[in-house]
Amino acid sequence: MAAPKNYGGRGELVLLCALLGALGKIGRGQIHYSVPEETDKGSFVGNISKDLGLESQELSKHGVRIVSRGRTQLFALNPRSGSLVTAGRIDREELCAQNARCFVNINILVEDEGKLWGIEIEITDINDNNPKFQVENLEVKINEIALPGTRYPLPEAVDPDVGLNSLQSYQLSPNNHFSLEVQTADDDGAVSPELVLERALDREEEAAHYLVLIATDGGEPRRSSTVHIRVTVLDTNDNAPVFAQPIYRVKVPENVPPGTRLLTVSASDPDEGTNGEVAYKFWKISEKQSPLFQLNENTGEISTAKSLDYEECAFYDMEIQAEDVGALLGRTKVLISVEDVNDNRPEVTITSLFSPVLENTLPGTVIAFLNVHDRDSGKNGQAVCYTRDNLPFQLEKSIDNYYRLVTWKYLDREKISMYNITVAASDLGTPPLSTEIHIALQVADINDNPPIFPHTSYSAYIPENNPRGASIFSVTAHDPDSGSNAQITYSLTKGSIMAAPLSSYVSINSDTGVLYALHSFDYEQIQDLQLLVTASDSGDPQLSSNVSLSLFILDQNDNAPKILYPMLPTDGSTGVELAPRSAEPGYLVTKVVAVDRDSGQNAWLSYRLLKASEPGLFTVGLHTGEVCTARALLDRDALKQSLVVVVQDHGQPPLSATVTLTVAVADTIPDVLADMGSIRTLTNSDDSDPTLYLVVAVAVVSCIFLAFVIMLLALRLWRWHKSRLLQASSGRLAGLPASGFVGIEGVQTFLQTYSHEVSLTSDSRRSHMIFPQPNYADMLISQDSCEKNDTLLTSIDFHECRDEAASVQQAPPNTDWRFSQAQRPGTSGSQNGDETGTWPNNQFDTEMLQAMILASASEAADGSSTLGGGAGTMGLSARYGPQFTLQHVPDYRQNVYIPGSNATLTNAAGKRDGKTPAGGNGNKKKSGKKEKK
């Protein structure tokens, strides 16, 4: 133990203290040291490394440090010597006041072991304080009638030291009237000096006496102090004030406001007059207590001058003196007890915090050391510490008021990377007070998660003929770890495509995961690529994951159709296909075969006829490419037909190819060879001129026919207006002759002016077309027999009058009128009817047949059995050529009724053959219904 050398035989005392400290360590489980007060900074206190079982220079390595509250500045650790030394000046009187023994308790933390050690250090006293009086000069008033032996209390001297170093004796300066006696209190052992009157006083001889009181301690060297006493001799006043109670006691809570009245002391003096007036004042009060209380010197009321604090002082004692004008005194003692109030919240201090903590830390690992302190006393100072949140941490009680914050389950940084731990402390007072602190704990990452792709597989699509180096796809993986554990590197698994390494086709950016095409892909060679992308982190150990990527090449329309048949001859000439003249419509002449290397819609092919020397003669199948005849071949059709067929795909933009076909129209090959020399290719003008003329002619005829129909409708409305007038005179018309309704001359005139011929001729073929040209001036026929006032009727409406007047029955129509496709008249490029021989749906063919019917009706009116021309020709040979005879034309005459005649047109050929028209009974009467043409 360290002790100053200038204190004589104090070495033995220090040795005794060390021995007592060692015994205390064994008995109490703590380490005990002692050190004298007022030692120099760095003075040796104890060998802490040895007592802790550590080497002298390992204190820093094991994290040994002082963690006590409020006492850390008194002591320090010497890391070199491993000893506990003083950190500054230590004043025992300031720490322990007048306690006989002074102990200072500190705690030392060994961090790597997670242990706390309690150290008890006794501060031994040295004689470093003089006895001190509260005043330097004192006046004592004594009545002259005072009897010898009267005692007068003198002020006590205060020595903060203890033991022998404290106040030991008082000494009074020599005089003739007074002596000094020392009284020792039974309760606390306090020594009080008293001035004893030895001889009676005579104010007339000596009005004042001057004395010196000396207080001396027992230390080495001895220390003393003095007070000068002036004794004033007063006139007669033989009664001193007397208090009602020798001791006053009061309890007051610490939270009373300043100015609160605590109690009132009262003293009485039986003297009369001014000798009975009493004044109160503090007689004995400490320097710390004096500013806290105030005393009314007239009333004796004691009140608080400042706020009281139980934590600073819980008990106050003082003496009150009552003095009359005759200097007679009375004293009483006042004891004030301060009651504790729960006015201090617990304080939580983080002694040590281990942050960050690894996420794989085992449960039970210490995270922090906490200290809880409440300045209140009793239940108000008892605090309970706990955690508020449901977190994987819990508090465990350690020694004294220390707690350990430990983990109770494993941590996962990927779920929670930082914990905000709320630690609360609450006392047991009423009402309870609490406080809380927040501890931010970082969780350190370990590489425990591999990179993760959002999908198990990916599919990407890239059009063929892509530019080299183009970005084709991007993959992204996520690693929930942090730092280098989350840095992801992308790579492609090695492989080969068409005997070439995969890396020569596709590359990947190792940082971003973007894939680039190193080649321009061709769908016709590679349709898809199967890749395996690997994502690896940078942790230790390294973790990785894979994902499959299917890269599909999309086809583009980059290949034109290729014609496989017909193959062009190698000598530069064109191939010739044969079509017999007897071929029926739909006859397969040849077939164009083509393929497209593309796929899907880009490979869908369609065929169409781009150009033909004879439009309408051949057709091409849209999807089959079959070249067929659209109609029967005629003698006027040219021997050589040139066709241009285009094959087109459905891509965007579409691509096409063309082939030129030459079709020879002949029944046999010798016919082809005979005319081969005269075959020459049709020019564009040969193909286009007749077609243009035909379109113009059709448009003109359509307009004329439409105007004619409008006129007929107008006349019919006008006739309907006049029909009511005809109904009134219908009875009169029954007797009129049938020939009066329609003049046959009018019909003949109408037929002569209605039609004319237009002939179109080209070098390679001939077209014979009939264009009706109606003459509207001759369409009105006078019918004197229909009305008395010479009403005009049209030749078309003659059957209305026939219903009123004629009694001749019409023969039923002949149903045997159909003829084959080759026998139907019409233009070379017209669309013919179906194979059943129904009435032609072409407008021009219909008009021509109507014209023939009217012509036949005209001839029948003249009494002829044939319709002009040669026998059995109906006059068609001159119009349509020698091939159109009566056997090719249906018999329409039986459906024609000639007004004014009871005859029905019959088939001349039938007469020649001896056939009778079906239902040819001209005597049957027609039904009452009106029949419209």
Secondary structure as the mmCIF struct_conf table of DSSP 4:
data_model
#
loop_
_struct_conf.conf_type_id
_struct_conf.id
_struct_conf.beg_label_comp_id
_struct_conf.beg_label_asym_id
_struct_conf.beg_label_seq_id
_struct_conf.end_label_comp_id
_struct_conf.end_label_asym_id
_struct_conf.end_label_seq_id
HELX_RH_3T_P HELX_RH_3T_P1 LYS A 5 TYR A 7
TURN_TY1_P TURN_TY1_P1 GLY A 8 GLY A 9
HELX_RH_AL_P HELX_RH_AL_P1 ARG A 10 ARG A 28
BEND BEND1 GLY A 29 GLN A 30
STRN STRN1 ILE A 31 PRO A 36
TURN_TY1_P TURN_TY1_P2 GLU A 37 GLU A 38
HELX_LH_PP_P HELX_LH_PP_P1 THR A 39 ASP A 40
TURN_TY1_P TURN_TY1_P3 LYS A 41 GLY A 42
STRN STRN2 PHE A 44 GLY A 46
HELX_RH_AL_P HELX_RH_AL_P2 ILE A 48 ASP A 51
TURN_TY1_P TURN_TY1_P4 LEU A 52 GLY A 53
TURN_TY1_P TURN_TY1_P5 SER A 56 GLN A 57
TURN_TY1_P TURN_TY1_P6 LEU A 59 GLY A 63
STRN STRN3 VAL A 64 ILE A 66
BEND BEND2 ARG A 69 GLY A 70
TURN_TY1_P TURN_TY1_P7 THR A 72 LEU A 74
STRN STRN4 PHE A 75 ASN A 78
TURN_TY1_P TURN_TY1_P8 PRO A 79 GLY A 82
STRN STRN5 SER A 83 THR A 86
BEND BEND3 GLY A 88 GLY A 88
HELX_RH_AL_P HELX_RH_AL_P3 ARG A 92 CYS A 96
TURN_TY1_P TURN_TY1_P9 ALA A 97 GLN A 98
BEND BEND4 ALA A 100 ARG A 101
STRN STRN6 PHE A 103 VAL A 110
TURN_TY1_P TURN_TY1_P10 GLU A 111 GLY A 114
STRN STRN7 LYS A 115 THR A 124
BEND BEND5 ASN A 127 ASN A 127
STRN STRN8 LYS A 132 PHE A 133
BEND BEND6 GLN A 134 GLN A 134
BEND BEND7 GLU A 136 GLU A 136
STRN STRN9 ASN A 137 ASN A 143
TURN_TY1_P TURN_TY1_P11 GLU A 144 ILE A 145
HELX_LH_PP_P HELX_LH_PP_P2 ALA A 146 LEU A 147
TURN_TY1_P TURN_TY1_P12 PRO A 148 GLY A 149
STRN STRN10 ARG A 151 PRO A 153
HELX_LH_PP_P HELX_LH_PP_P3 PRO A 155 GLU A 156
STRN STRN11 ALA A 157 VAL A 158
HELX_RH_3T_P HELX_RH_3T_P2 GLY A 163 ASN A 165
BEND BEND8 SER A 166 SER A 166
STRN STRN12 LEU A 167 LEU A 172
BEND BEND9 ASN A 176 HIS A 177
STRN STRN13 PHE A 178 THR A 184
TURN_TY1_P TURN_TY1_P13 ASP A 186 ASP A 188
STRN STRN14 VAL A 191 LEU A 197
BEND BEND10 ARG A 199 ARG A 199
TURN_TY1_P TURN_TY1_P14 ARG A 203 GLU A 205
BEND BEND11 ALA A 207 ALA A 207
STRN STRN15 ALA A 208 ASP A 217
BEND BEND12 GLY A 219 PRO A 221
STRN STRN16 SER A 224 LEU A 234
STRN STRN17 VAL A 242 PHE A 243
BEND BEND13 ALA A 244 ALA A 244
BEND BEND14 PRO A 246 PRO A 246
STRN STRN18 ILE A 247 PRO A 253
TURN_TY1_P TURN_TY1_P15 GLU A 254 ASN A 255
HELX_LH_PP_P HELX_LH_PP_P4 VAL A 256 PRO A 257
TURN_TY1_P TURN_TY1_P16 PRO A 258 GLY A 259
STRN STRN19 ARG A 261 THR A 264
STRN STRN20 ALA A 267 SER A 268
HELX_RH_3T_P HELX_RH_3T_P3 GLY A 273 GLY A 276
STRN STRN21 VAL A 278 LYS A 284
TURN_TY1_P TURN_TY1_P17 GLU A 287 GLN A 289
HELX_RH_3T_P HELX_RH_3T_P4 SER A 290 LEU A 292
STRN STRN22 PHE A 293 LEU A 295
TURN_TY1_P TURN_TY1_P18 GLU A 297 THR A 299
STRN STRN23 GLU A 301 THR A 304
BEND BEND15 ALA A 305 LYS A 306
TURN_TY1_P TURN_TY1_P19 TYR A 310 GLU A 312
BEND BEND16 ALA A 314 ALA A 314
STRN STRN24 PHE A 315 ASP A 324
TURN_TY1_P TURN_TY1_P20 VAL A 325 GLY A 326
STRN STRN25 LEU A 329 GLU A 339
HELX_LH_PP_P HELX_LH_PP_P5 ASP A 340 ASP A 340
BEND BEND17 ASN A 342 ASN A 342
STRN STRN26 GLU A 347 LEU A 353
BEND BEND18 PRO A 356 PRO A 356
STRN STRN27 VAL A 357 LEU A 358
TURN_TY1_P TURN_TY1_P21 GLU A 359 ASN A 360
HELX_LH_PP_P HELX_LH_PP_P6 THR A 361 LEU A 362
TURN_TY1_P TURN_TY1_P22 PRO A 363 GLY A 364
STRN STRN28 VAL A 366 HIS A 373
BEND BEND19 ARG A 375 ASP A 376
HELX_RH_3T_P HELX_RH_3T_P5 GLY A 378 GLY A 381
STRN STRN29 ALA A 383 THR A 387
BEND BEND20 ASP A 389 ASP A 389
BEND BEND21 PRO A 392 PRO A 392
STRN STRN30 PHE A 393 LYS A 397
BEND BEND22 ILE A 399 ILE A 399
TURN_TY1_P TURN_TY1_P23 ASP A 400 ASN A 401
STRN STRN31 TYR A 402 THR A 407
BEND BEND23 LYS A 409 LYS A 409
TURN_TY1_P TURN_TY1_P24 ARG A 413 LYS A 415
BEND BEND24 SER A 417 SER A 417
STRN STRN32 MET A 418 ASP A 427
BEND BEND25 LEU A 428 PRO A 431
STRN STRN33 SER A 434 ALA A 444
HELX_LH_PP_P HELX_LH_PP_P7 ASP A 445 ASP A 445
BEND BEND26 ASN A 447 ASN A 447
STRN STRN34 ILE A 452 ILE A 452
BEND BEND27 PRO A 454 THR A 456
STRN STRN35 SER A 457 PRO A 463
BEND BEND28 GLU A 464 ASN A 465
HELX_LH_PP_P HELX_LH_PP_P8 ASN A 466 PRO A 467
TURN_TY1_P TURN_TY1_P25 ARG A 468 GLY A 469
STRN STRN36 SER A 471 SER A 474
STRN STRN37 HIS A 478 HIS A 478
BEND BEND29 ASP A 481 ASP A 481
HELX_RH_3T_P HELX_RH_3T_P6 GLY A 483 ALA A 486
STRN STRN38 THR A 489 LEU A 492
STRN STRN39 SER A 496 ILE A 497
TURN_TY1_P TURN_TY1_P26 MET A 498 ALA A 499
STRN STRN40 ALA A 500 PRO A 501
HELX_RH_3T_P HELX_RH_3T_P7 LEU A 502 SER A 504
TURN_TY1_P TURN_TY1_P27 TYR A 505 TYR A 505
STRN STRN41 VAL A 506 ILE A 508
TURN_TY1_P TURN_TY1_P28 SER A 510 THR A 512
STRN STRN42 VAL A 514 ALA A 517
BEND BEND30 LEU A 518 HIS A 519
TURN_TY1_P TURN_TY1_P29 TYR A 523 GLN A 525
STRN STRN43 ASP A 528 SER A 536
BEND BEND31 SER A 538 PRO A 541
STRN STRN44 SER A 544 LEU A 554
HELX_LH_PP_P HELX_LH_PP_P9 ASP A 555 ASP A 555
BEND BEND32 ASN A 557 ASN A 557
STRN STRN45 LYS A 562 TYR A 565
BEND BEND33 PRO A 566 PRO A 566
HELX_LH_PP_P HELX_LH_PP_P10 MET A 567 PRO A 569
TURN_TY1_P TURN_TY1_P30 THR A 570 ASP A 571
BEND BEND34 GLY A 572 GLY A 572
HELX_LH_PP_P HELX_LH_PP_P11 SER A 573 GLY A 575
STRN STRN46 VAL A 576 ALA A 579
TURN_TY1_P TURN_TY1_P31 ARG A 581 SER A 582
HELX_LH_PP_P HELX_LH_PP_P12 ALA A 583 GLU A 584
TURN_TY1_P TURN_TY1_P32 PRO A 585 GLY A 586
STRN STRN47 LEU A 588 LYS A 591
STRN STRN48 VAL A 593 VAL A 595
BEND BEND35 ARG A 597 ASP A 598
HELX_RH_3T_P HELX_RH_3T_P8 GLY A 600 ALA A 603
STRN STRN49 LEU A 605 ALA A 612
BEND BEND36 SER A 613 GLU A 614
TURN_TY1_P TURN_TY1_P33 PRO A 615 GLY A 616
BEND BEND37 LEU A 617 LEU A 617
STRN STRN50 PHE A 618 VAL A 620
TURN_TY1_P TURN_TY1_P34 LEU A 622 THR A 624
STRN STRN51 GLU A 626 THR A 629
BEND BEND38 ALA A 630 ARG A 631
TURN_TY1_P TURN_TY1_P35 ASP A 635 ARG A 636
BEND BEND39 ASP A 637 ASP A 637
BEND BEND40 LEU A 639 LEU A 639
STRN STRN52 LYS A 640 ASP A 649
BEND BEND41 GLY A 651 PRO A 653
STRN STRN53 SER A 656 VAL A 665
BEND BEND42 ASP A 667 THR A 668
HELX_RH_AL_P HELX_RH_AL_P4 ILE A 669 ASP A 675
HELX_RH_3T_P HELX_RH_3T_P9 MET A 676 SER A 678
HELX_LH_PP_P HELX_LH_PP_P13 THR A 681 THR A 683
HELX_RH_AL_P HELX_RH_AL_P5 ASN A 684 ALA A 728
TURN_TY1_P TURN_TY1_P36 SER A 729 GLY A 731
HELX_RH_3T_P HELX_RH_3T_P10 ARG A 732 GLY A 735
BEND BEND43 LEU A 736 LEU A 736
HELX_RH_3T_P HELX_RH_3T_P11 ALA A 738 GLY A 740
TURN_TY1_P TURN_TY1_P37 PHE A 741 PHE A 741
HELX_RH_AL_P HELX_RH_AL_P6 ILE A 744 TYR A 754
STRN STRN54 SER A 755 THR A 761
BEND BEND44 ASP A 763 SER A 764
STRN STRN55 ARG A 766 PRO A 772
HELX_RH_3T_P HELX_RH_3T_P12 TYR A 776 ASP A 778
STRN STRN56 LEU A 780 SER A 782
TURN_TY1_P TURN_TY1_P38 ASP A 784 CYS A 786
TURN_TY1_P TURN_TY1_P39 LYS A 788 ASN A 789
STRN STRN57 LEU A 792 THR A 794
BEND BEND45 SER A 795 SER A 795
TURN_TY1_P TURN_TY1_P40 ILE A 796 ASP A 797
HELX_RH_AL_P HELX_RH_AL_P7 PHE A 798 ALA A 805
HELX_LH_PP_P HELX_LH_PP_P14 VAL A 808 ASN A 814
BEND BEND46 THR A 815 THR A 815
HELX_RH_3T_P HELX_RH_3T_P13 GLN A 821 GLN A 823
TURN_TY1_P TURN_TY1_P41 SER A 828 GLY A 829
BEND BEND47 SER A 830 SER A 830
TURN_TY1_P TURN_TY1_P42 GLU A 835 THR A 836
HELX_LH_PP_P HELX_LH_PP_P15 THR A 838 PRO A 840
HELX_RH_AL_P HELX_RH_AL_P8 GLN A 843 ALA A 861
TURN_TY1_P TURN_TY1_P43 ASP A 862 GLY A 863
BEND BEND48 SER A 865 THR A 866
BEND BEND49 GLY A 868 GLY A 870
TURN_TY1_P TURN_TY1_P44 ALA A 871 GLY A 872
BEND BEND50 THR A 873 THR A 873
TURN_TY1_P TURN_TY1_P45 MET A 874 GLY A 875
HELX_RH_AL_P HELX_RH_AL_P9 SER A 877 TYR A 880
TURN_TY1_P TURN_TY1_P46 PRO A 882 GLN A 883
HELX_RH_3T_P HELX_RH_3T_P14 LEU A 886 HIS A 888
BEND BEND51 VAL A 889 VAL A 889
HELX_RH_3T_P HELX_RH_3T_P15 ARG A 893 ASN A 895
STRN STRN58 TYR A 897 TYR A 897
TURN_TY1_P TURN_TY1_P47 PRO A 899 GLY A 900
STRN STRN59 THR A 904 THR A 904
HELX_RH_AL_P HELX_RH_AL_P10 ALA A 908 ARG A 912
TURN_TY1_P TURN_TY1_P48 ASP A 913 GLY A 914
HELX_LH_PP_P HELX_LH_PP_P16 LYS A 915 PRO A 917
TURN_TY1_P TURN_TY1_P49 ALA A 918 GLY A 919
TURN_TY1_P TURN_TY1_P50 GLY A 922 ASN A 923
BEND BEND52 LYS A 924 LYS A 924
HELX_LH_PP_P HELX_LH_PP_P17 LYS A 925 SER A 927
BEND BEND53 GLY A 928 LYS A 929
#
